[in-house]
Amino acid sequence: MLLSQIAEELKLNRLTDFQAAEKTVGGVYVADLISLVMANAKQNDLWLTHQGHQNIVALASLLQLSCVIIGGGMPCQEETIRKANEEKIFLFNSMLPIYELAGRLYLRGLQPSAYAEMD
């Protein structure tokens, strides 16, 4: 699914303002712990989080994620937005709770990128 479609359908607020090619979203990863994202998110994933600090941009760049969406109306630091523009990482926010964003993405056919092993 194209990132532009997702942004429009979910009425996401784009925080970055650079011009870039269209992105394709391969899956969705939902987590706030950086270590979990690092271990489980896949290239081209859309990352849903509550975090708004600069580390989310560094990790999204490292893993080549399609974008980061900060949900639940959580704030995003200005430094994070500046860094995302420099690194060409699409950064959005939404007032919708993470749970609802994830559900809407699932209903549009996007699958979770990884499942935790449960014993």
C-alpha positions in Angstrom: 0.0 0.0 0.0 1.3 3.5 -0.8 2.2 5.8 2.1 0.3 8.7 0.5 -2.9 6.6 0.5 -2.5 5.7 4.2 -1.8 9.4 5.1 -4.9 10.5 3.3 -7.3 7.8 4.5 -6.2 8.1 8.2 -6.0 11.9 7.9 -2.5 12.0 9.3 -0.7 15.3 10.0 2.6 15.3 8.1 5.3 16.8 10.2 8.1 16.7 7.7 8.2 18.9 4.6 10.9 17.5 2.3 10.1 16.4 -1.2 10.7 12.7 -1.8 9.6 9.8 -3.9 6.4 7.8 -3.0 7.0 5.1 -0.5 5.4 1.7 -0.3 4.5 0.3 3.1 5.2 -3.4 3.6 3.9 -4.0 7.1 3.2 -2.4 10.4 5.2 -2.5 13.6 3.8 -1.1 16.9 6.1 -0.5 19.8 7.5 2.2 22.0 10.6 0.3 23.2 13.5 1.1 20.8 15.1 -2.3 21.4 11.9 -4.1 20.3 11.7 -2.1 17.1 15.4 -2.6 16.4 15.0 -6.4 16.8 11.7 -6.9 15.0 10.8 -4.1 12.5 11.5 -4.8 8.9 12.6 -2.6 6.0 9.6 -0.6 4.6 7.5 -1.1 7.7 5.3 1.7 9.0 6.2 2.3 12.7 3.5 3.3 15.2 4.7 4.8 18.4 4.0 7.3 21.2 7.7 8.5 21.1 8.6 11.9 19.8 12.3 12.1 20.5 15.2 12.1 18.0 16.1 8.4 18.5 13.0 7.4 16.5 14.5 9.1 13.4 17.9 7.4 13.8 16.2 4.0 14.1 13.9 4.6 11.2 16.8 5.6 9.1 18.9 2.6 10.2 16.1 0.1 9.5 14.9 1.9 6.3 11.4 2.2 7.6 8.8 3.8 5.3 7.6 6.2 8.0 7.0 6.9 11.7 3.6 7.8 13.0 3.3 9.3 16.5 -0.1 8.5 17.7 -2.4 9.3 20.7 -1.8 13.1 20.3 1.7 12.8 21.8 4.0 15.7 21.1 7.0 15.6 18.8 10.1 17.5 19.6 11.2 20.2 17.1 14.6 18.6 16.9 13.1 15.3 15.9 11.2 17.0 13.0 14.4 18.8 11.9 16.3 15.5 12.0 13.6 13.7 10.1 13.7 16.3 7.3 17.5 16.0 7.1 17.4 12.2 7.0 14.3 12.2 4.6 12.3 10.1 7.1 8.5 10.6 6.7 7.1 11.6 10.1 3.4 12.0 10.9 1.3 12.4 14.0 -2.3 11.7 14.8 -4.7 12.4 17.6 -6.1 8.8 17.2 -5.0 6.2 19.7 -2.3 3.8 18.6 -4.8 1.0 19.0 -7.3 2.6 16.6 -4.5 3.4 14.1 -3.3 -0.2 14.1 -6.9 -1.5 13.7 -7.5 0.8 10.7 -4.3 -0.2 9.0 -5.1 -3.9 9.6 -8.6 -3.4 8.0 -6.8 -1.9 5.0 -4.9 -5.2 4.6 -1.6 -4.2 6.2 -0.2 -7.0 8.3 2.0 -6.8 11.4 5.6 -7.3 10.4 6.6 -9.5 13.3 5.0 -11.5 16.1 6.6 -12.0 19.5 7.4 -15.6 20.4 5.0 -16.6 23.2 5.7 -19.7 25.4 
